[in-house]
Amino acid sequence: MATIDELLEEANQRYSGDLLWACLCPNFLWGRQPPWTTLLRGFAANLLSPRAPTNVVMAGRVVSMWHDSNSERAIKPIVNLLHPKEQEVVSYGPRGAAAILRHWAGDQDIVRLGIAILKAAGQGHLSNRWRYRCVRARRMLMWCEALFRSRRPAVLLVANQAEAHMRAAILTARKLGIASVLVPHAPVARLPWSPDLPCDYVGLRGTGEADYYRALGCAPDRLTVIGNPASDVVGYSVPESRTGLGVLAMPAESSTVLEQIIGLIAAGTSQPLLVSPHPRSNLDELRAILPRHWILSHQDRTLDLIKQGPPFLIQCSSGVAWESLVCGVPTANIVLDKPSFYPFFDDRRLVRHLSNAADVREFVETPGDGSEERARRKSYALHWCGQDGQPAGRAGAELVERAVAEGAKDMILDGWAPGGAVWSSLGL
């Protein structure tokens, strides 16, 4: 039986194949197996449905793609500035059955290789998710090629380089000589799959992020800092008088992890908290495990609660911590059994780390809320994201216009390539 090192070496040798390149992405070796019903619906949709496999908008010579609300919030402000009226939602295209069946024999080698790697890594229970990922990526490769050849865009704009269908779109654009622009939907994270910018242009949030990628060997002139078009909080005046309840921003985790978080905080304070669910939270499940005196917020976004000036915000490895810091709100990070992966959490004077009940008690009772402390938090946050809202949207639009004018270039950082940064960060 081949070892995981031998299997990964085979993956390296086959890396140039389109399907494998697209499917090497986050949670390849980690994560949860979706329910069978979810997988079956996904298989059927990719084989039979003519609907677009993701959200697609044509605006002039720019095609934008996103798969979730966070990515949409990063992309739409840029598209609206570029082409406020000339936008077409692309909802339909060719079904995937023909392409999937045509490539079935060759793709099975990739499917078997991925399953063998998962089993060697002790993650064989994720095999069906890998099969689904391969089917979805194959359909996206076919769908994008049909769209790009018929519409002939100059630029592909995405906000995620780490999902299989987004990677399939980026790869198809590269094959057809279409420039790809990445405006990340989330802050840079110190995750095994993060050292990867497989695009021609990137719009980062701040100088801290540019420093992170320069340390990985990226040429400084390829790293453009635009800010964050998805938020509009840098210039917001948050009330200095901290009233109301402290906020707990919940992550999109399993009920087991959520119970750990709730148990840790409840052991450290008897105060009621205002709980902000994640967009993907199961609200019924969350209500069932919250202490009775905690209140589940009905606001759409945690940012809306931050703007009200709560006495503090507690979160668990979430990008919302930046929004809290830039508003000067005392911010803490729950630390469970793994280190925090956002580099901007590293300064523990400004982002308090809570790993036990005593930490929680100290933070809730003395969060630190003087004017000098608020100023330090904001200055630190601006290093990681210097602007947002319309200024960031305009900078993003200028980057896309430059991509239209200059065209496709070499990939900035192919972290999954043989010997690439992703393999090194995995320790493989």
N, C-alpha and C positions, 0 to 999 in steps of 0.2 A: 504493500500500500504506500503510495507516494506521501512524502511529508508535506507540510504546509509550505515550507521553503521551496520545494521542488514544484509544487503547484503554482505558487506565485511567480516563480521563474518562467513557467510556461505562459502564465498570463502576461508577463512582460514581453515575451517573444511574440505573442499574438496581439500585442497592444494596438497595432495600427488598424486592426479590424474595426469596422464602424460600430457594431453592436457592443463589443466588449468595452470600447472607449466610452460609449454612452452610459453603460450600466455600472461602471466603476464610479460610485458616488456615495454620499453619506449613508450610514447604516447598512453598508454592504455586509459588514461583519457583526453588526449590533442591531438591537431594536426588538420589536415585537412582531409576531405573526398575526396579520389581520384575520378576522373571522372568515370562515369558508364562504359565507354568503357575500361578503365584500369582494373576495377574490373572484368568485364566479360572475358577479355582476360586472367586474372590471374586465374579465376575459371576454364576456359576451359583447360589451361595449366596444372593445378594441377590434373585435372581429367583424361586427355587424353594423355598428352605428355609423351613419354618415356625418354625425356631429363632430365639430372640431375637438381634438383631444385635449386642448387647453384653451385659455382665453387668448384670442388673436384680434388685433386691430391694425388695419392698414391706414396710415396717415401720410399722404404724399409718397415719398420714396422710403419711408421708414415702416417696418413691420415690428410691432411690439407683441411680446408674449409674456403671460404671467399665469400662475396657477393658484395663488391664494391672495387674500386681502392685503397682507403686508407687502407683497410684491407689486400689487396694483397701486398701492399708495405711493410707492417709490417711482413708478413709471408714469402714471397718468398726469402729474403736474408738468412733466417734461413734454409729453405728447400734446397736451393742451396749449402749451406755449408755442410749440412748433407749428401745429396745425389745428387751431381751435375749432374750425368748421369742417375741414376735409378729413373726416374720420369714418372708416367703414369697419364694422364688426364682421369678421369672417366666421361664420357659424357652421358651414358645411364644407365637405370635401370628400375625397374617395374613401370608401370603407377599407378597413385594414386586412380583410380576409385574404385577398389576392396576394398582397405583399408578404404576409406572414406565412402563407402556404408555399409561396415561391422560394422563400429563404429558409424554409423549415429544416431541411437536412443540414445545411451548414450551421444554422443557429443552434441546433441541438448539441454540437460540440461545445459551444460557449455555455449553454445551459448546464451541461454535465460538468464542465470545468468549474463554474461558479458553485455548484452544489458540492463538488469534491472539496473545494477550499472551505466552504462553510462547515462541512462535516469534520475536516481536519482541525478546524478552529473550535470545535465543540459547539457549533451553532447550526447543526443540521436541521433543527426545527424551523429555520427560516427558508428552507428550500422552496416552498411554494411561493413565497414572496419574491424570491429570485426569479422563478419562472414567470410570474406576472410582470416583474420589472422588464424582463427580456421581451415579452410580447408587447408591452406598452412602448418600449423604446423602438422596436422594429416598426410599429405602426407610425410613430412620430417621425422616424427617419423618412419613411415613404411619404407621409402627409406633407412634411415640410418641403421635400424636394418638388412635389407637385405644385405646391403653393408658390415657392420661390421661382420656379421656372415659368409659371404663368404670369405672376405679378412683377417679377424682376425688381425687387426692392434693392436699394443701395445699402441699407443698414438694417441689422437685426438688433433690437433693444430688449434686453432681459434684465431681471433683477435677482436671478439665482443661477449659479453655475454648478449646482450640486445635486439637482434632481435629474433623474434619467431622461425625462422628456425634454427638459431644458438643455441638457448636454447634447441630446440628439439634434435639437434645433441649431445649436452653436456649431456642431460638426458639419451639418448640412450646409450652413452658410459658408463655412470655410471651404468646403469642396467646390462650391459654386462661385467663389470669389466675392462673397458679400461680407462687408465689414460687420463685426459684432461688437456691441457696446454693452458693458455690464455696469449697472448701477446697483450695488448690493442692497438687498432689502433689510439687512441686519448689520449690526456692528461686527467688525472683524473679531473672530473668536479663535482661541488657542485650542483647536480641535484637530484630530489626526488628519481630517480631510480638508482643512482650511487652506493650507499652502498651495493654492490652485487658482490661477487667473487665466483660464483657457480662452481668452478673448483678445481682440485687437486693441480695444480701448477700455479703460475702467475709470469710473468716477467714484473716488473714495470719499469718506466723510470728513476726515481731518488729517492733520500732520502726524498724529500718533499712528494712524492706520498706514500712512505712507512709510513711516519709519519701520513698521512691522514688516512690510513687503520688501523694502530695501534690504533689510537684514537677511532676507531669503535669496538675495541676488538679483532682484528686479532692477532694471535700469531706471534711475530717477525720472528721466524724461518720458517714461511710459506711464507714470503714475500721476493722474490728474486728481486734484482735490476739489470737489464741488460742494460738499456738505450733504445734508439729508433732505431731499425734497418731500419726504413723507411726513415730516412733522413741521409744526409752526409754533415753536416754544421758546426759541433763543431770546427773542425780544419781549416775551410775555412778562408782565409785572405780576408776580405772585404775592398775595398778601403776606406781610411779615408777621402778623399776629397769627400764631398757629392755634387754630381752634378745631373742634370736631374730633373725629376718631382717627387713629392711625390707620394706614392702609396696608393691607396684605395683598400683593399681586400674585395670583396663583399661576404656576406653570402648567403646560400641557403634559402631564405625567400620569402614570397609572395611579389607581386609587391607593395602592400600597405606599407609594412615595408621598402622595398628598396627605395620607394619614400620618406619616413620619413628620412632615412639615408642621401640620396642625398640632400634633402631640408635643413637638419641641417648643413651639411658641406658647401653647397653653400651659406647659409646665413652668414657663418663666414669667407669665403675667396673667392676672385675672381681669385685665382691662378688656372691654369689648373692642373688636376690630371691625373695620369696614373691608370686606373681602371683594376684590376685583377678579372675576373669573377670566381665564384665558379664552380667546375666541373659539378654541376647540374644546373647551371644558364641557363635560356632561353635567348640566346644572342640577338634575335630580340626584345624581351621585354625590355632587358636592354638598348639596343641602343636607343629605343624610349623614355626612361625617363632620359637619361644622358644629362647634359648640353652640348651644342655644342662644347665648347672649352675643354672638357674632352676627353681623348683618351682611347679607349678600347684596352687593351693589347691582343696580340695574342700568348703570351708565354703560355706554357702548365701549368706552376705552378707559384704561387706567389713567391715561394722560388727562382726561377730563377731571379726574379726582385730584391729580397732582396740581392742576391749575387752581384748585380751590385752597391750596396751602395747608395740607394736613400736617400734624405735628411730626410725622415720620412716615417712611415707606419701607416695608420689608418685602423682599422678593427673592427668588431663587434662580440665579444665573439667567437673568432676563435683560434684554436690551432696554427695557423701560427704566432701568437704573440710571442710564444716561439722562433721560428726560427729567428724572427726579433731581439729579445732581445739578443740571443746568438751571433748574428753578430754585436751587439752594436748599431743597428739602433734605433733612437728615435721612440718609439711605443706608440700609443694611442688606447683607446677602446671607441667606441661609446656606450653610455648608453641611452637606450630609456625608456620604461616603466617597465623594470624588471632589477634586479641587475645582474651583471656579475657572471657567474657560475664557472669560472675557479679560483681555489684558488691562482694561481700564479699572478692573476691580483690584489691581495689585496694591494700590496705595490704601492700606487699611486704616489710615487716619481719616480718610474721607469716605471710604466704603467699609463700614464696620462688618466684621465677619461673625456670624452667630452659629456656634456649633453645639451649645448646650444651654440649659435653662438659665444659668448664671449670666451668660452673654446676653440672652434675651432680656432678662430683668434689668441689667445695667443700661442697655441701649434704650429700652422703653422709658426708663426713669430719667436718664440723662442723655438724650439724643444729641445735644450740642446744637444750639440754635441761635448763636450770636451773629451779628452782622458780619464780622470778620470771617466766621466759619462759613456763612452763606457765600461770601465772595470767593473764598478759596475753592468751594465746591464748584461754583460756576466757572472759574478760571480753569480748573482741572478738566471739566467737561468740555470746554471749548477747544482744548488741545486735541481731543478725540473727535470732535465735530464742531467746526468753526462757524457754520451757518446752516440755516434750514429755511423752509418755506419758499417764498418766491425767489430770493437770491440764489438758493440752491437749485431751484427749478431752472432759472435762467442759465446758471453755470452748466447744468446738465444738458440743456438745449444747445448751448454753444459747443459742448463736446460732441453731441450727435451731428451737428452741422459740420464740424471738423472731420468727423468720420465719413460723412457723405462726400466731402471735398477731397480727402486724402486717400480714401479707400482702404481695402484690407491690408493688414500687415502681418508680421509674425506673431504667434501666440506670446502673450506676456510671460506667463509661467504655467507650464504644463506639469503640474505636481504629480500626476499619475503616470507619467512617462517612466520608462526603465531608469532606475536610479534617481527618480524625482523626489521632491521634498515630502510628498505624502507618504511614500514608502519609508523614508527615514523617520518621519514622525510616528509611524506605526511600530517602529523598531524592528522592521522586517528586511 
